[in-house]
Amino acid sequence: MLDFFFGLFSHDLAIDLGTANTLVFVRGKGIAIREPSVVARHRKTKKVLAIGREAKRMVGKTPSQIEAFRPLKDGVIADFDATEAMLHHYINLVHENHQSFFPKIPRPKVILGIPSGVTEVERRAVQDAALSAGARSAYLIEEPMAAAIGCNLPIEDARGSMVVDIGGGTTEIAVISLGGIVINKSLRIAGDEMDEAIASFVRLKHSLLLGSTSCENVKIAIGSSYPSKEEKHTVVRGRDLENGLPKSVRLSSSEVREAIAPVVNQIVEVIDETVEEIPPELVGDVLEQGITLAGGGAMLSGIDKTIAQACKMPVWVANDPLTCVVRGAAKLLDDEKLLERVKVTGGLK
């Protein structure tokens, strides 16, 4: 009875709780929130000062008594309290933006995407964080499955579909058939490692110290994994390691490509290994349909060509790859039967 009552006055949500970004889909409304997964709080009192974009602007600029950080690392919860505060903030924000009769008691049903390689303890931490943040029920679905549903792949058919979800903290690779994952690999190497590789390259080649946000901006602006006819450039500013003074350097797309090549090669290598493990009956299906790329990392210029060249099969990037997981989870809000089939775990509080 209570579940029915809260359901009347709450907006059910699908959440992609990512290492780099959190996306929230409101049932019947669409994607309402796209925010960085960053929290700023007081070190001593643990009082949360900012969440999302406002907190991200503070990264690397805070005084000693304030910390701005990501509460998730490699797709799993690194700080439970901060993750709970972030989820609580977004649940309340949704219900402020979409007025209900009882805005003070939002108790939504929530579906969250999680990496396929997490442990039972890590799964439980995500579910507990959602329930503590005010959800009346929390269901977990593996990100590659959610991405496949969001990309409209025929997951329930008796044929193989291969999806690669390159996020901020993890790269999820899966072959799906008959509503289940036949093969999956979860690699804790993704967008964040590319940022670190750029920072290391610039430090060694130009003696320049860059912050994580600057490296991410460089990757987005001129990053690529495959040579292109047009050479792009961008100017970065940081601290000169030789004299400690501010310094500007002009970086080219070929330099960034060289910097992130080791990370891209690791991802491609694991994808290639997964292709070799596909059962013979499904190889033809995957070869015919190709590999689908999702996640923010799929937006890296030329990544589809790099993978296609290595795996000798077609590769295509999904429409709006950043939202594939949250759109897939959102479809399950309206399909109880499929949710029961593909969920990892979940239930009432």
Secondary structure as a PSIPRED ss2 file (coil, helix, strand):
# PSIPRED VFORMAT (PSIPRED V4.0)

   1 M C   1.000  0.000  0.000
   2 L H   0.000  1.000  0.000
   3 D H   0.000  1.000  0.000
   4 F H   0.000  1.000  0.000
   5 F H   0.000  1.000  0.000
   6 F H   0.000  1.000  0.000
   7 G H   0.000  1.000  0.000
   8 L H   0.000  1.000  0.000
   9 F C   1.000  0.000  0.000
  10 S C   1.000  0.000  0.000
  11 H C   1.000  0.000  0.000
  12 D C   1.000  0.000  0.000
  13 L E   0.000  0.000  1.000
  14 A E   0.000  0.000  1.000
  15 I E   0.000  0.000  1.000
  16 D E   0.000  0.000  1.000
  17 L E   0.000  0.000  1.000
  18 G C   1.000  0.000  0.000
  19 T C   1.000  0.000  0.000
  20 A C   1.000  0.000  0.000
  21 N E   0.000  0.000  1.000
  22 T E   0.000  0.000  1.000
  23 L E   0.000  0.000  1.000
  24 V E   0.000  0.000  1.000
  25 F E   0.000  0.000  1.000
  26 V E   0.000  0.000  1.000
  27 R C   1.000  0.000  0.000
  28 G C   1.000  0.000  0.000
  29 K C   1.000  0.000  0.000
  30 G E   0.000  0.000  1.000
  31 I E   0.000  0.000  1.000
  32 A E   0.000  0.000  1.000
  33 I E   0.000  0.000  1.000
  34 R E   0.000  0.000  1.000
  35 E E   0.000  0.000  1.000
  36 P E   0.000  0.000  1.000
  37 S C   1.000  0.000  0.000
  38 V C   1.000  0.000  0.000
  39 V E   0.000  0.000  1.000
  40 A E   0.000  0.000  1.000
  41 R E   0.000  0.000  1.000
  42 H E   0.000  0.000  1.000
  43 R C   1.000  0.000  0.000
  44 K C   1.000  0.000  0.000
  45 T C   1.000  0.000  0.000
  46 K C   1.000  0.000  0.000
  47 K C   1.000  0.000  0.000
  48 V E   0.000  0.000  1.000
  49 L E   0.000  0.000  1.000
  50 A E   0.000  0.000  1.000
  51 I E   0.000  0.000  1.000
  52 G C   1.000  0.000  0.000
  53 R H   0.000  1.000  0.000
  54 E H   0.000  1.000  0.000
  55 A H   0.000  1.000  0.000
  56 K H   0.000  1.000  0.000
  57 R C   1.000  0.000  0.000
  58 M C   1.000  0.000  0.000
  59 V C   1.000  0.000  0.000
  60 G C   1.000  0.000  0.000
  61 K C   1.000  0.000  0.000
  62 T C   1.000  0.000  0.000
  63 P C   1.000  0.000  0.000
  64 S C   1.000  0.000  0.000
  65 Q C   1.000  0.000  0.000
  66 I E   0.000  0.000  1.000
  67 E E   0.000  0.000  1.000
  68 A E   0.000  0.000  1.000
  69 F E   0.000  0.000  1.000
  70 R C   1.000  0.000  0.000
  71 P C   1.000  0.000  0.000
  72 L E   0.000  0.000  1.000
  73 K E   0.000  0.000  1.000
  74 D C   1.000  0.000  0.000
  75 G C   1.000  0.000  0.000
  76 V E   0.000  0.000  1.000
  77 I E   0.000  0.000  1.000
  78 A C   1.000  0.000  0.000
  79 D C   1.000  0.000  0.000
  80 F H   0.000  1.000  0.000
  81 D H   0.000  1.000  0.000
  82 A H   0.000  1.000  0.000
  83 T H   0.000  1.000  0.000
  84 E H   0.000  1.000  0.000
  85 A H   0.000  1.000  0.000
  86 M H   0.000  1.000  0.000
  87 L H   0.000  1.000  0.000
  88 H H   0.000  1.000  0.000
  89 H H   0.000  1.000  0.000
  90 Y H   0.000  1.000  0.000
  91 I H   0.000  1.000  0.000
  92 N H   0.000  1.000  0.000
  93 L H   0.000  1.000  0.000
  94 V H   0.000  1.000  0.000
  95 H H   0.000  1.000  0.000
  96 E H   0.000  1.000  0.000
  97 N H   0.000  1.000  0.000
  98 H C   1.000  0.000  0.000
  99 Q C   1.000  0.000  0.000
 100 S C   1.000  0.000  0.000
 101 F C   1.000  0.000  0.000
 102 F C   1.000  0.000  0.000
 103 P C   1.000  0.000  0.000
 104 K C   1.000  0.000  0.000
 105 I C   1.000  0.000  0.000
 106 P C   1.000  0.000  0.000
 107 R C   1.000  0.000  0.000
 108 P C   1.000  0.000  0.000
 109 K E   0.000  0.000  1.000
 110 V E   0.000  0.000  1.000
 111 I E   0.000  0.000  1.000
 112 L E   0.000  0.000  1.000
 113 G E   0.000  0.000  1.000
 114 I E   0.000  0.000  1.000
 115 P C   1.000  0.000  0.000
 116 S C   1.000  0.000  0.000
 117 G C   1.000  0.000  0.000
 118 V C   1.000  0.000  0.000
 119 T C   1.000  0.000  0.000
 120 E H   0.000  1.000  0.000
 121 V H   0.000  1.000  0.000
 122 E H   0.000  1.000  0.000
 123 R H   0.000  1.000  0.000
 124 R H   0.000  1.000  0.000
 125 A H   0.000  1.000  0.000
 126 V H   0.000  1.000  0.000
 127 Q H   0.000  1.000  0.000
 128 D H   0.000  1.000  0.000
 129 A H   0.000  1.000  0.000
 130 A H   0.000  1.000  0.000
 131 L H   0.000  1.000  0.000
 132 S H   0.000  1.000  0.000
 133 A C   1.000  0.000  0.000
 134 G C   1.000  0.000  0.000
 135 A C   1.000  0.000  0.000
 136 R C   1.000  0.000  0.000
 137 S E   0.000  0.000  1.000
 138 A E   0.000  0.000  1.000
 139 Y E   0.000  0.000  1.000
 140 L E   0.000  0.000  1.000
 141 I E   0.000  0.000  1.000
 142 E E   0.000  0.000  1.000
 143 E H   0.000  1.000  0.000
 144 P H   0.000  1.000  0.000
 145 M H   0.000  1.000  0.000
 146 A H   0.000  1.000  0.000
 147 A H   0.000  1.000  0.000
 148 A H   0.000  1.000  0.000
 149 I H   0.000  1.000  0.000
 150 G H   0.000  1.000  0.000
 151 C C   1.000  0.000  0.000
 152 N C   1.000  0.000  0.000
 153 L C   1.000  0.000  0.000
 154 P C   1.000  0.000  0.000
 155 I C   1.000  0.000  0.000
 156 E C   1.000  0.000  0.000
 157 D C   1.000  0.000  0.000
 158 A C   1.000  0.000  0.000
 159 R C   1.000  0.000  0.000
 160 G C   1.000  0.000  0.000
 161 S E   0.000  0.000  1.000
 162 M E   0.000  0.000  1.000
 163 V E   0.000  0.000  1.000
 164 V E   0.000  0.000  1.000
 165 D E   0.000  0.000  1.000
 166 I E   0.000  0.000  1.000
 167 G C   1.000  0.000  0.000
 168 G C   1.000  0.000  0.000
 169 G C   1.000  0.000  0.000
 170 T C   1.000  0.000  0.000
 171 T E   0.000  0.000  1.000
 172 E E   0.000  0.000  1.000
 173 I E   0.000  0.000  1.000
 174 A E   0.000  0.000  1.000
 175 V E   0.000  0.000  1.000
 176 I E   0.000  0.000  1.000
 177 S E   0.000  0.000  1.000
 178 L C   1.000  0.000  0.000
 179 G C   1.000  0.000  0.000
 180 G E   0.000  0.000  1.000
 181 I E   0.000  0.000  1.000
 182 V E   0.000  0.000  1.000
 183 I E   0.000  0.000  1.000
 184 N E   0.000  0.000  1.000
 185 K E   0.000  0.000  1.000
 186 S E   0.000  0.000  1.000
 187 L E   0.000  0.000  1.000
 188 R C   1.000  0.000  0.000
 189 I C   1.000  0.000  0.000
 190 A C   1.000  0.000  0.000
 191 G H   0.000  1.000  0.000
 192 D H   0.000  1.000  0.000
 193 E H   0.000  1.000  0.000
 194 M H   0.000  1.000  0.000
 195 D H   0.000  1.000  0.000
 196 E H   0.000  1.000  0.000
 197 A H   0.000  1.000  0.000
 198 I H   0.000  1.000  0.000
 199 A H   0.000  1.000  0.000
 200 S H   0.000  1.000  0.000
 201 F H   0.000  1.000  0.000
 202 V H   0.000  1.000  0.000
 203 R H   0.000  1.000  0.000
 204 L H   0.000  1.000  0.000
 205 K H   0.000  1.000  0.000
 206 H H   0.000  1.000  0.000
 207 S C   1.000  0.000  0.000
 208 L E   0.000  0.000  1.000
 209 L E   0.000  0.000  1.000
 210 L C   1.000  0.000  0.000
 211 G C   1.000  0.000  0.000
 212 S H   0.000  1.000  0.000
 213 T H   0.000  1.000  0.000
 214 S H   0.000  1.000  0.000
 215 C H   0.000  1.000  0.000
 216 E H   0.000  1.000  0.000
 217 N H   0.000  1.000  0.000
 218 V H   0.000  1.000  0.000
 219 K H   0.000  1.000  0.000
 220 I H   0.000  1.000  0.000
 221 A H   0.000  1.000  0.000
 222 I H   0.000  1.000  0.000
 223 G C   1.000  0.000  0.000
 224 S E   0.000  0.000  1.000
 225 S C   1.000  0.000  0.000
 226 Y C   1.000  0.000  0.000
 227 P C   1.000  0.000  0.000
 228 S C   1.000  0.000  0.000
 229 K C   1.000  0.000  0.000
 230 E C   1.000  0.000  0.000
 231 E C   1.000  0.000  0.000
 232 K C   1.000  0.000  0.000
 233 H E   0.000  0.000  1.000
 234 T E   0.000  0.000  1.000
 235 V E   0.000  0.000  1.000
 236 V E   0.000  0.000  1.000
 237 R E   0.000  0.000  1.000
 238 G E   0.000  0.000  1.000
 239 R E   0.000  0.000  1.000
 240 D E   0.000  0.000  1.000
 241 L C   1.000  0.000  0.000
 242 E C   1.000  0.000  0.000
 243 N C   1.000  0.000  0.000
 244 G C   1.000  0.000  0.000
 245 L C   1.000  0.000  0.000
 246 P E   0.000  0.000  1.000
 247 K E   0.000  0.000  1.000
 248 S E   0.000  0.000  1.000
 249 V E   0.000  0.000  1.000
 250 R E   0.000  0.000  1.000
 251 L E   0.000  0.000  1.000
 252 S E   0.000  0.000  1.000
 253 S H   0.000  1.000  0.000
 254 S H   0.000  1.000  0.000
 255 E H   0.000  1.000  0.000
 256 V H   0.000  1.000  0.000
 257 R H   0.000  1.000  0.000
 258 E H   0.000  1.000  0.000
 259 A H   0.000  1.000  0.000
 260 I H   0.000  1.000  0.000
 261 A H   0.000  1.000  0.000
 262 P H   0.000  1.000  0.000
 263 V H   0.000  1.000  0.000
 264 V H   0.000  1.000  0.000
 265 N H   0.000  1.000  0.000
 266 Q H   0.000  1.000  0.000
 267 I H   0.000  1.000  0.000
 268 V H   0.000  1.000  0.000
 269 E H   0.000  1.000  0.000
 270 V H   0.000  1.000  0.000
 271 I H   0.000  1.000  0.000
 272 D H   0.000  1.000  0.000
 273 E H   0.000  1.000  0.000
 274 T H   0.000  1.000  0.000
 275 V H   0.000  1.000  0.000
 276 E H   0.000  1.000  0.000
 277 E H   0.000  1.000  0.000
 278 I C   1.000  0.000  0.000
 279 P C   1.000  0.000  0.000
 280 P H   0.000  1.000  0.000
 281 E H   0.000  1.000  0.000
 282 L H   0.000  1.000  0.000
 283 V H   0.000  1.000  0.000
 284 G H   0.000  1.000  0.000
 285 D H   0.000  1.000  0.000
 286 V H   0.000  1.000  0.000
 287 L H   0.000  1.000  0.000
 288 E H   0.000  1.000  0.000
 289 Q H   0.000  1.000  0.000
 290 G C   1.000  0.000  0.000
 291 I E   0.000  0.000  1.000
 292 T E   0.000  0.000  1.000
 293 L E   0.000  0.000  1.000
 294 A E   0.000  0.000  1.000
 295 G C   1.000  0.000  0.000
 296 G H   0.000  1.000  0.000
 297 G H   0.000  1.000  0.000
 298 A H   0.000  1.000  0.000
 299 M H   0.000  1.000  0.000
 300 L C   1.000  0.000  0.000
 301 S E   0.000  0.000  1.000
 302 G C   1.000  0.000  0.000
 303 I H   0.000  1.000  0.000
 304 D H   0.000  1.000  0.000
 305 K H   0.000  1.000  0.000
 306 T H   0.000  1.000  0.000
 307 I H   0.000  1.000  0.000
 308 A H   0.000  1.000  0.000
 309 Q H   0.000  1.000  0.000
 310 A H   0.000  1.000  0.000
 311 C H   0.000  1.000  0.000
 312 K C   1.000  0.000  0.000
 313 M C   1.000  0.000  0.000
 314 P C   1.000  0.000  0.000
 315 V E   0.000  0.000  1.000
 316 W E   0.000  0.000  1.000
 317 V E   0.000  0.000  1.000
 318 A C   1.000  0.000  0.000
 319 N C   1.000  0.000  0.000
 320 D C   1.000  0.000  0.000
 321 P H   0.000  1.000  0.000
 322 L H   0.000  1.000  0.000
 323 T H   0.000  1.000  0.000
 324 C H   0.000  1.000  0.000
 325 V H   0.000  1.000  0.000
 326 V H   0.000  1.000  0.000
 327 R H   0.000  1.000  0.000
 328 G H   0.000  1.000  0.000
 329 A H   0.000  1.000  0.000
 330 A H   0.000  1.000  0.000
 331 K H   0.000  1.000  0.000
 332 L H   0.000  1.000  0.000
 333 L H   0.000  1.000  0.000
 334 D C   1.000  0.000  0.000
 335 D C   1.000  0.000  0.000
 336 E H   0.000  1.000  0.000
 337 K H   0.000  1.000  0.000
 338 L H   0.000  1.000  0.000
 339 L H   0.000  1.000  0.000
 340 E H   0.000  1.000  0.000
 341 R H   0.000  1.000  0.000
 342 V H   0.000  1.000  0.000
 343 K C   1.000  0.000  0.000
 344 V C   1.000  0.000  0.000
 345 T E   0.000  0.000  1.000
 346 G E   0.000  0.000  1.000
 347 G E   0.000  0.000  1.000
 348 L E   0.000  0.000  1.000
 349 K C   1.000  0.000  0.000
